[in-house]
């Protein structure tokens, strides 16, 4: 039973890519409602989002703070989580 619950929990927090997600998928992210998902899909019709800065620039109502929150909830752009400007790069493993 515990294994089944673990598997379900893993699927519940699957990443949702802004360029591939349906309106329902986008709405499943806490902080995105029908209005925002409609804006995202409308903007996506002209071209896929290149990165988080492109999403922030093209979708009104999404700024850096909201992008960070949405990323924390599982939203990605081309599989990438939001990294604020000026954030330190991840440490490279020592070889």
Backbone as CSV, one residue per row, in Angstrom:
resi,resn,N_x,N_y,N_z,CA_x,CA_y,CA_z,C_x,C_y,C_z
1,UNK,0.816,-1.186,0.000,0.000,0.000,0.000,0.867,1.261,0.000
2,UNK,1.927,1.242,0.807,2.817,2.400,0.888,3.495,2.665,-0.454
3,UNK,3.851,1.594,-1.152,4.497,1.748,-2.464,3.531,2.401,-3.442
4,UNK,2.287,1.974,-3.428,1.279,2.551,-4.315,1.083,4.036,-4.028
5,UNK,1.011,4.414,-2.766,0.872,5.818,-2.399,2.091,6.626,-2.830
6,UNK,3.270,6.056,-2.711,4.490,6.741,-3.136,4.472,7.006,-4.632
7,UNK,4.035,6.013,-5.400,3.956,6.182,-6.849,2.956,7.263,-7.219
8,UNK,1.814,7.274,-6.571,0.791,8.285,-6.843,1.302,9.676,-6.499
9,UNK,2.010,9.809,-5.404,2.554,11.106,-4.997,3.566,11.597,-6.013
10,UNK,4.361,10.698,-6.569,5.338,11.077,-7.578,4.682,11.604,-8.833
11,UNK,3.595,10.977,-9.254,2.891,11.429,-10.447,2.155,12.744,-10.202
12,UNK,1.744,12.994,-8.981,0.991,14.205,-8.677,1.860,15.450,-8.827
13,UNK,3.175,15.322,-8.658,4.046,16.485,-8.751,4.920,16.424,-10.004
14,UNK,4.413,15.829,-11.038,5.165,15.774,-12.292,5.281,17.182,-12.863
15,UNK,6.405,17.447,-13.485,6.629,18.759,-14.088,5.649,18.983,-15.234
16,UNK,5.209,20.215,-15.374,4.299,20.613,-16.447,5.052,21.618,-17.305
17,UNK,5.342,21.254,-18.551,6.065,22.160,-19.436,5.098,23.105,-20.114
18,UNK,5.382,24.396,-20.023,4.498,25.439,-20.528,4.285,25.323,-22.044
19,UNK,5.236,24.752,-22.766,5.110,24.636,-24.221,4.330,23.405,-24.678
20,UNK,4.106,22.469,-23.777,3.430,21.219,-24.149,2.106,21.006,-23.428
21,UNK,1.873,21.735,-22.373,0.734,21.490,-21.492,-0.593,21.941,-22.088
22,UNK,-1.620,21.181,-21.772,-2.988,21.580,-22.118,-3.460,22.603,-21.079
23,UNK,-4.601,23.208,-21.341,-5.175,24.152,-20.376,-5.410,23.455,-19.036
24,UNK,-5.876,22.228,-19.066,-6.113,21.464,-17.842,-4.816,21.231,-17.084
25,UNK,-3.752,20.883,-17.822,-2.451,20.681,-17.184,-1.964,21.970,-16.528
26,UNK,-2.091,23.084,-17.248,-1.663,24.367,-16.696,-2.481,24.731,-15.460
27,UNK,-3.786,24.503,-15.520,-4.663,24.808,-14.387,-4.338,23.956,-13.162
28,UNK,-3.667,22.822,-13.366,-3.322,21.953,-12.241,-2.180,22.536,-11.399
29,UNK,-1.493,23.541,-11.937,-0.412,24.199,-11.199,-1.032,25.236,-10.266
30,UNK,-0.715,25.128,-8.977,-1.232,26.091,-8.005,-0.720,27.473,-8.390
31,UNK,-1.645,28.410,-8.560,-1.284,29.762,-8.955,-1.634,30.091,-10.396
32,UNK,-2.049,29.071,-11.158,-2.506,29.298,-12.532,-3.974,28.930,-12.596
33,UNK,-4.760,29.862,-13.073,-6.181,29.620,-13.262,-6.522,29.702,-14.735
34,UNK,-7.795,29.625,-15.059,-8.217,29.645,-16.465,-7.770,30.890,-17.229
35,UNK,-7.740,32.044,-16.573,-7.323,33.268,-17.253,-5.859,33.228,-17.670
36,UNK,-5.005,32.803,-16.759,-3.576,32.733,-17.064,-3.280,31.631,-18.062
37,UNK,-3.931,30.487,-17.915,-3.679,29.407,-18.872,-4.125,29.825,-20.276
38,UNK,-5.204,30.587,-20.386,-5.652,31.075,-21.688,-4.622,32.032,-22.292
39,UNK,-4.047,32.913,-21.469,-3.012,33.834,-21.950,-1.783,33.069,-22.436
40,UNK,-1.390,32.058,-21.686,-0.223,31.257,-22.054,-0.461,30.564,-23.389
41,UNK,-1.609,29.923,-23.525,-1.909,29.188,-24.753,-2.019,30.142,-25.937
42,UNK,-2.604,31.307,-25.741,-2.724,32.289,-26.820,-1.341,32.744,-27.295
43,UNK,-0.471,33.056,-26.360,0.879,33.494,-26.715,1.690,32.365,-27.354
44,UNK,1.452,31.162,-26.914,2.178,29.997,-27.423,1.836,29.715,-28.885
45,UNK,0.649,30.175,-29.338,0.238,29.948,-30.731,1.195,30.619,-31.712
46,UNK,1.726,31.790,-31.339,2.630,32.502,-32.248,4.014,31.869,-32.279
47,UNK,4.478,31.364,-31.158,5.780,30.693,-31.075,5.927,30.084,-29.684
48,UNK,6.618,28.955,-29.591,6.856,28.399,-28.257,7.717,29.349,-27.438
49,UNK,7.613,29.243,-26.139,8.411,30.069,-25.249,9.850,29.555,-25.272
50,UNK,10.802,30.463,-25.441,12.219,30.096,-25.524,12.791,29.771,-24.151
51,UNK,12.360,30.566,-23.163,12.888,30.422,-21.809,11.957,31.178,-20.854
52,UNK,12.325,31.204,-19.586,11.490,31.871,-18.591,11.364,33.363,-18.863
53,UNK,12.441,34.000,-19.291,12.368,35.436,-19.581,11.390,35.714,-20.712
54,UNK,11.339,34.841,-21.690,10.388,34.983,-22.794,8.952,34.861,-22.269
55,UNK,8.709,33.888,-21.400,7.382,33.711,-20.793,6.996,34.955,-19.995
56,UNK,7.918,35.448,-19.172,7.648,36.630,-18.346,7.347,37.840,-19.220
57,UNK,8.068,37.978,-20.303,7.879,39.120,-21.188,6.605,39.081,-22.003
58,UNK,6.124,37.892,-22.319,4.972,37.760,-23.210,3.638,37.536,-22.512
59,UNK,3.648,37.063,-21.278,2.387,36.770,-20.573,2.205,37.776,-19.441
60,UNK,1.235,38.669,-19.619,0.992,39.668,-18.582,0.530,38.982,-17.298
61,UNK,0.993,39.521,-16.193,0.628,38.952,-14.896,1.655,37.980,-14.356
62,UNK,2.639,37.615,-15.178,3.709,36.745,-14.689,4.994,37.554,-14.659
63,UNK,5.461,37.793,-13.450,6.726,38.483,-13.241,7.704,37.518,-12.587
64,UNK,8.819,38.035,-12.133,9.849,37.168,-11.558,9.371,36.440,-10.298
65,UNK,8.677,37.148,-9.410,8.202,36.506,-8.170,7.211,35.397,-8.476
66,UNK,6.269,35.687,-9.370,5.264,34.675,-9.700,5.902,33.517,-10.461
67,UNK,6.866,33.813,-11.310,7.569,32.755,-12.040,8.248,31.802,-11.058
68,UNK,8.872,32.363,-10.032,9.539,31.527,-9.028,8.533,30.627,-8.314
69,UNK,7.372,31.188,-7.967,6.345,30.397,-7.290,5.798,29.301,-8.203
70,UNK,5.533,29.641,-9.466,5.001,28.658,-10.410,6.015,27.546,-10.667
71,UNK,7.274,27.911,-10.759,8.323,26.922,-10.948,8.382,25.975,-9.750
72,UNK,8.263,26.535,-8.561,8.264,25.721,-7.344,7.088,24.739,-7.336
73,UNK,5.990,25.118,-7.981,4.801,24.254,-8.046,4.908,23.210,-9.164
74,UNK,5.957,23.301,-9.995,6.167,22.271,-11.013,6.142,22.759,-12.455
75,UNK,5.946,24.056,-12.688,5.929,24.571,-14.053,7.360,24.684,-14.569
76,UNK,7.580,24.269,-15.815,8.884,24.397,-16.449,8.724,25.053,-17.812
77,UNK,9.819,25.591,-18.323,9.881,26.090,-19.693,10.984,25.297,-20.375
78,UNK,10.604,24.498,-21.349,11.555,23.608,-22.033,12.291,22.712,-21.037
79,UNK,11.553,22.255,-20.035,12.111,21.337,-19.039,12.950,21.999,-17.965
80,UNK,13.078,23.329,-18.001,13.922,24.045,-17.049,13.095,24.731,-15.969
81,UNK,13.556,24.636,-14.739,12.955,25.376,-13.634,13.411,26.831,-13.728
82,UNK,12.682,27.722,-13.086,13.029,29.141,-13.098,14.257,29.389,-12.243
83,UNK,15.187,30.138,-12.790,16.378,30.549,-12.051,16.422,32.073,-12.094
84,UNK,16.227,32.735,-10.961,16.224,34.200,-10.953,17.554,34.763,-11.445
85,UNK,17.484,35.937,-12.046,18.701,36.615,-12.507,19.611,36.847,-11.304
86,UNK,20.871,36.603,-11.491,21.829,36.813,-10.420,21.950,35.637,-9.448
87,UNK,21.166,34.590,-9.683,21.259,33.419,-8.805,22.573,32.694,-9.106
88,UNK,23.217,32.158,-8.090,24.478,31.461,-8.348,24.238,30.211,-9.182
89,UNK,25.200,29.916,-10.029,25.121,28.703,-10.856,25.295,27.495,-9.946
90,UNK,24.674,26.368,-10.312,24.845,25.162,-9.497,26.325,24.773,-9.434
91,UNK,26.746,24.285,-8.292,28.142,23.877,-8.114,28.447,22.675,-8.990
92,UNK,29.624,22.698,-9.579,30.054,21.569,-10.414,30.629,20.499,-9.500
93,UNK,30.319,19.228,-9.788,30.890,18.163,-8.949,32.409,18.107,-9.120
94,UNK,33.097,17.823,-8.032,34.558,17.706,-8.091,34.928,16.393,-8.759
95,UNK,35.918,16.470,-9.628,36.329,15.219,-10.283,37.679,14.772,-9.850
